[in-house]
Amino acid sequence: MSTELETQCEKNVVNVQGGSADTVYAVGLIGAWVYYISRATTPRDKFIGFLKGFAWPAILVHALLEFFEKDEA
């Protein structure tokens, strides 16, 4: 019975390593906000810049794919 109780009392230990991608994304998010919002002239443009800040990786990949497509032609 004591082994059953010991088994129930054991705690699972989870070691998480890495996580630098979250930091890179956060720095990129802040940088994108500064870039887009500082160039906005209207409140609507500032709101769109705020949303673009979340989507900057997709915008970057899209621009790179367009660049590579033009390079092949």
Number of C-alpha atoms within 10 A of each C-alpha: 6 7 8 8 9 10 10 9 9 8 8 6 6 6 5 6 6 6 8 9 9 10 10 10 14 13 12 16 19 13 14 21 20 14 14 18 21 12 12 14 9 10 10 10 15 17 14 14 21 19 15 18 21 17 13 17 15 11 13 11 11 11 12 12 12 11 11 10 10 9 8 6 5
